Every structure is written in structure tokens, then in C-alpha cells.
Amino acid sequence: MSAEIICIGTELLLGDILNTNCQYLAQELAGLGIPHYYQSVVGDNLQRIHQVIEVAASRAEILIFTGGLGPTPDDLTTEAIASFFKTPLEEKPEIIAAIKAKYASVGRKMTANNKKQALIPVGANILPNPTGTAPGMIWEISYSGKTLTIMTFPGVPSEMHRMWQDTAVPFLKSQGWGQNIIYSQMLRFRGIGESALATKVDHLFDLSNPTVAPYASKGEVRLRICAKAKSETEAMALIKPIAEEIQNIAGLDYFGKDEETLEAVVGKLLSDRKETVAVAESCTGGGLGSILTAIPGSSKYFLGGIIAYSNQVKMALLSVNESTLNKWGAVSHPVAREMAQGAKQKLNTDWGISITGIAGPDGGTDTKPVGLVYIGLASPDGEVESFECRFGKDRERSLIRYLSSYQALDLLRRKLLTL
């Protein structure tokens, strides 16, 4: 058996509202061990809702609907479900009474169109809504030789969450679900592409329990390890040896798991070593400092930064030599090194990091195109290094700045781990 999520609302298709309900329900289904292979989004149109129901009912046994339970003419979910299964609607007096009471509690009267929310298919049970006016339903119905369980929820996330936890979860557990869970762990990597990492761990993609799947995101690659078991402890036991194998294969390209961010990992490394860092930024305009200070307690290891856009500021505040700037230009290995050393010395820290580059959209040349960035790193032992990065001239300015900041952090992480 499997479940399918169907979200109804033209506003979702237009992108006016972020569809967080799908993410929430998917996570909840995994926690109950209910397989879930498809999600659908459909607008407020009776015929198209029928089409979605027909497909979903052919491949799933639990259909979960969100949205379209309001009192206005474009709220069609209940009507569409009832008409698809050729079942009449009946008005539930207890729903009307509950709606009237909720309006009365805030000094208002129920309007006539709210009666629409009291209609549910004959044979369906009410799924109460403690916080809103739109109840849902739980309906078990025979269709094409199998039993379908249909559940409807309003689109308002807070109402849907409450109804799911109060009524839907206990119902599903009473039907035997929740005996197993689907638990996953996400491993996170930097400095390696998705295809390169996939090649290294290709032999793990054929596993059945746990399963391994790759994901690419902005500046990093992720591998999800997913296990099905009777408890989280058992699932973690299945995941652990696979995670350890992957980490050994990836080496320094692996930086954390699940919600561990690169900035948090770097912060912990600095804290554990009782070392401090300062930054000198040109093209990122304070982005690196902002990332570092997003972590609570970062004042223990991050002492400050200097945003040095102009050459004059680079010379005055970071002690970059004028001759270096004249010979190599602001975007260069030597300037990145002198900026990093200057930040370290001026703020009296153990580490200094610098970023200088061309984020665009203008300012690039044939020899120094947009996306060219140099990162400097000054270590406690006096070593000063620089690294050239080419992030691509066709990328947006904000993305180049983002990638530059995180590349600088990753270089520091690797250095901290190897010293």
C-alpha cells in the first residue's frame, strides 16, 4: 500500500504560495512508514481534479488532499471527490453548529456560504478542525477492487498540522500503520561534483535497505541514506555502516550530516582549537562575515572583518602594498595573500581569510573574467596561501558572492582538519 498527496489550489500553480504542506506530509508519512511515491498539484478546476483523482486512485490506496475546503465557489475539493465517486453530499448539522460557535467566539455571525463547508459525501466521517472553520473528512470507500482511504485537509498549514496530529495519525495507526518507520540521514559534501561523487559510491546505489541517492544543491552535493525499520534505533544501525563507508571514500570532501552547516562545522573546529579568525572581503561585501556570525556564540572565534572594496582601503586598513596592486591588480594571488595577512595582523587573530574577485555583471576582461575569485588564507604558523577559483562568467552576481564565501569557509575547514 502507498499514499499520494494531492494539493489543490491555482495559487500554488501560479507560485503565489509556497507549497510547504507537501513537505510536511511527506515527512509525516515517512515517520509512519507509509510508502509515498507521487505528489500532484492541481488548480481549482473540477475536470482537472477528477483527472488527478483517477490517476492517483489507480496507483495508491491512501489519497491525502490539502486545500479547496473553503466557502467560496472556487473551493471544489469536497465536491470534486464526491462527484468523481458518484456519491451525494449531505449536510452535517454538527459542522454548522461548530462553525457558528467559532464565529460567535470572536463576535461575528456565520455567513450563508459557510454552509458549504458542512457538506461531505454520504458515508464519510468528519475530520474535525479545532482551529479553523473548514473541517476535513476521512472516507473509506471501495473502488476498483480495493479500499481507498481519502483524507482532506484545509490548505492553511497550521490548521492542517493540528488536524493531522490530532485525528489523522491516530486513525492511520489504528489501521496498522506506524509499525515501521522510514528514517533518513543526509550526508553533505563540498569540493566534489555530483557525478564525481556518484562514481565513487556507485556500488551503493543498488542497495534495497537502506537506499542511497544523490542530490545536488547550491555549492554542495548531498547523499541521502534511507532505511526502513521498526524504530529509529534500528534504522540508524542499518544506516551507520553505509555512512561510514561513504565518509571514508569521500575523505575531506565530506563535511557534515543532516542540518550541520559548513559555518557551524568551521565554528566548532575553531572553538575546539581555541583559535580565532578575521576576514578581509572585497567582492563579497561582508557576506563571509555574515555567514560566520549567523552561528550563536560565534563571537568566541570570529573577531571581525574589513570590507575593502577600493584599493585605498586595502592599503590603508589591510597594509596591502601599492606596488603589489600596481603590478598584479586587486584581483590576484599576491593581493589575496596580503589581504589575509593584513586581516590577521590588524585584528590580532590566529587565522585570516580574504576574498577578492570580480562578481559582475561588469568589470571582467579576457584575462580576468567575471567569476574569477582569489581567496587568501593566513595560518597561525605564519604560512600564507592563496587559491584561484573560477565560478563562471554567466552566473548571477549573488551566486558568485555566495559561492566565494562558502569556498573560503571550506578552504579554512580543510586546513583546520589537516594541521
N, C-alpha and C positions, 0 to 999 in steps of 0.2 A: 504494500500500500504506500501511496505517496500523497503529498499535499501540493496544491498550486495556489499561488497568491494572485488575485485579480484586483487591481487598483483602478477605480473608476473616477474620472473627472477630466474634463477638457483642459482645465487649468494645469494639470500635470503634463499633458501633451505639449502645451504651449511653453512650459518651463517657468510658469509664474510661481509655482510652489515646488520646493524640493521634496521629493518622494522619500521621506525618512521611514514611512510605515513599512515599506518592503524590507528595509534593512532590519528593523526591529523584529518583524515577524519571522524573517529568515533565521535570525539568531535564536529566537524562541523555539522554533521548530527543531533546530539542531539540538538545543538543550533537552528536548523531549525525545530525541532520537527518531523524529519523523522525517523520512526522506522527502526531499523537495527539489524538483528538477526544473521547474519553469515558473516564470513570473510574467504577467501581462499587464499592460496599461491601456485602457480604452477610454474614449471620450464619452460624453453624455448623449449617447445615441442608441435607441432601443435595438435597432437591427444589428449594429456592430457589437453590442453587449451580448446579444444572442449568439453571434458567431464565436465570440470568445468563450462563452459557456459551453458551446458544442464541442470545441476543441479540448477545453480543459476537462470536461466530463468524460471524454474518451480516453484520457491518459492518467487521471488522478482520481482518488477516492475522497479526498478532503478538499473542498473549494472554499477559500477564505477571501471574502470580499471586503474592501475598505472604500469608503466614500459613497456619495449618492444617496444618503438616507435622510436628507433634509426635507423641509416642507415645500420647496419651490418646484415649479414644473420641470426643471432640468435634473431633479433628483429622481433617477429612474431605476436604481438598483433593485429594490424590492419588486417593483412592477415587472422588470425585465426577467427576474428569476422566476416569478410566479407564472408569467405568460409562456416562458420557454418550456416549463414543465407542465403547462396546461392545467394549472391549479388556480382556483379562485382565491381572491383575497378576502379576509374577514377583519372587521374592526374589533379591536380589543379594548373594552371599556377600562381595564386596569391601566392601560398605557395612557389613555386620555386623562384619567384621574391623576396619574403621576406627573404628566406634563402641566396640568393645571396647578398642582401643588408647587411645582418648581417655579412657575411664573409668579404665583401668589407670594412666595417667599421673598421675592425681590420687588413686590409692589406692582406687578403687571398682570394683565389678563391674557390668557391664551387666545391667539387668533384662529380663525376658522381653518386656515391652511395647515395648521399643526395637526389636524385630524388625519392628514395623510400619513403621518408618522405612526399612527395607531393601526395601520393595515399591515398584516403579514399573511403569508399563504396558509390556507387551511391545513392543519396538521403540524405546522411549525411551532416551536417553543420560543418564548420571548427570551432574548439575551439582554438583561437589564443594563441600563446606562445610569450609574449613580450620579454622574456629574453634569450630563447634558440632557437635551430633550429627545435625542434620536436613539431609540433602542435598536438593538440588532435582533438577529434570530439564530437559533440552532435548529436545523431541519435535516432529519434523516429521511431519505427518500430512495425508493428503488428506481434504478434507471439502467437500461441495457444489461440486465442480468447481474447487477451489482448494487450495493448500497452506497449511496453518496451521502456524505455529511457536508452540509452547507452552513457556513457561518458568516454573518455580516456584521460589520463594524462601521461607525462613522469615520470620516476622514480626519477629524481632529485628533492629533496624536495622543494628547493627554487622556482624552475620553477612551480612545481605543486601547491604550495601555492598561487602564484600570479595568475595563471590561474583559480584556484578555486574561489578566491575572485573577480577577475575582470569579469568573464564570467559565471561560473557555478552557483554561488549564485544568481545573478540577474535572471538567467534563471529559477532556481528552484522556486524562489519567484514569478515569473510571472505565474508559474503553480499552484500557490495556497499554496505552502509550506512556512513555516516561520510564519504562523498564530499562531501556538503554538510552545512552546519550551519544551525541556526535560532538566530539571535542577537537579543537584545532589549535595549533601553535604556528605562529608566523615567524620565520627566520628572516633577518634583514641584512642586506649586503650593499657595499659601496666599492667602487673601483673595478667592477667587473660587469660586463653586459649580460643581458638576459640569455642570449644564445650561447655565450661562452660558459656561463654557469650551468645552463641546461645540459650542455655537452658533458660537463664534468660529472654530473649526477644523473645522467640519462638512465642508468641501470635501475634507478629507484622509481621511475615513473610507471613501472608495470606492477607495483605493489597494489594489493587489494585492501589491506587493512593493517597499518594505516596507508593512506594515499599521499602522494606528493605532487604538488602542482606549482608552476612558476607564475609570478606576477611581476610586471614592470610598473614602476611609478616614477615620479619626478626625481631623477638623480639617484635612484636606488633600485635594486631588484629584491624581490621577496619570494620565498618558498613557503607555501602553506603545507603543513603536515596535519592530516585529518584522520582521527581514529574513532571507531565506533565501539563502545564498551558499556558495561553495566554501571560504571562510575567514572568520575573524573580521574580518580587514582589509577584505575585500570587503564584508562585511555592514555594517561601520561606515561605509564610503564611501557605501552606499545610505542609511543612517540619517542621516548628518550634515546634508545639506541640509534634510531634513524637520524635524529637531530645531531647527535654526537658525531656520527659518520659524516654528515654534511659539513659540520663545522670543521672537522679535521681536513676535509677535502678543500674547503674554501680558504682556510688559513686566515690571514689578516683581512681578507675581503668581507668576512663576517663581522658585524659589529653589535648585534643585539637581537632581541626577540620581542614579539608582540608589540607592546606600546613603548618599548625602550627607544628613545630618540637618540640621534647622534650627539646632540648637545648635552643630553643627560649622561650619556656614556663618557664623554670627554670630561664633563664636570666631576664625575665620580673618580676618574683616573687622576685628575689634578688634586682633588681633595685627599685621596688616599696617599698621594705622594707629598701632600702639604706644600704644593707649588702654586705659583700664581702666573697669570698671563695678562698681557696687554695687547691691544690691536691698533694697527695703523691702516686706515682704509681710504681709498680713493674712489674707484668706480662703484663700489658697493654702498657708499654714502651712509655708513653706520649699520648696515644690515647684519654684519657679523657680530657686532656688539649687541645688537638687539636680540639675536638668536641666543647668544650666551647668557644674557640677563633674563631670558624667559624662564629659566630654571630657578625655583625658590632656593635661596641660600647661595646663589652664585657670587655674592659679594665676598665669600671666603677665598675664592680663587681668581675672580675677574676684577682687576683693579681699575680699569678704564680704557679709553681709546681716544685716538686722534683721527678726525676726519680731515684729510689733507687733499683737497681737490687741486689746488693751484700749486705750481712749483715753488712759489714764495713760501707757502705754508709748509711744504715738505722740507724746505731748507731751514726755516725759522724754528719749527717745532720738532722736527724729526732729525735734524742735523744731516740731511741729505746734501752731499757736495754739489755745488753748482757745476763743477767740471763733469761730474757723472751725468747730470741731467743734460748738459750740452752735448756730450759725446754719445750717449746711449738713448736719450729720450726718457720721458717719465714712465713709459710702458716698456720695461726691460728687466732683465735679470739683476743687473747691478743696483738699480733703484729699489727693486723689491727687497733686496738684501739689506740695503741701508735703511729703508723704512722700518723693517722688522727690528733691526738692531737699535734704531732710534727709539721705537716704542718701548722696547725692553729697558733701555737705559733711562729714558725720561720718566717712566713710571716705576722704575726700580722693581721689575718683576723677574721671575725665573725664565719666562718664555715671552717671545714677541712674535706676533703674526702680522703680515702685511698683505694687502691686496691692491694691485694697480693694474688697470686694464682699460679696454675700450668696450663699453656696454652698448654703445649705439644709441639711436639708429644712425647717427653721423659720427664722423671722426676717424673712420677707418681708411687705410690706404692699402695698396697692393702688398706691401711688406708687413704692415701691421693692420690686419683686417679687424672689423667688428667681431667680437667674441674672443679676441686674444687677451689673455689674462696671465699675469705673473704673480705668484704667491711666494712670499718670503717667510722663513722660519728661523728664528734665533733661539738656540737651545741654552740651557743652564751651563753647559760645559764650554760655551764660547763659540761653538760651531754655528755658522750662519749659512743656510742653504736657500735656494730659490728653485721654483718649479714653473714650467710653462704649461699652460692649459689653452686649448682651442675649443671653444664651446659652439662655434658655428656662427657665421655672419647673418644667417637668415632667422635666428631665434630672436624672440622678443627681448627687449631691454630688461624687463623684470625677471625673466627666466635666466638670463646671463648673470645677473646680480645674485640671484638665488643660488645657482649652481656654483658660482665663485665662492660664496660664503661657506657653503657646505663642503666644497672641495678643500678649502683651507682648514676647516674643522677636522676633516678626515685625515689630512696630512699630519695634523697635530696628534690625532688619536694613534696613528700608526707609529709615530715617533715615540710617543709615551709608552707604547707596548714593547718597543724594541730596544730602548735604552737600558 
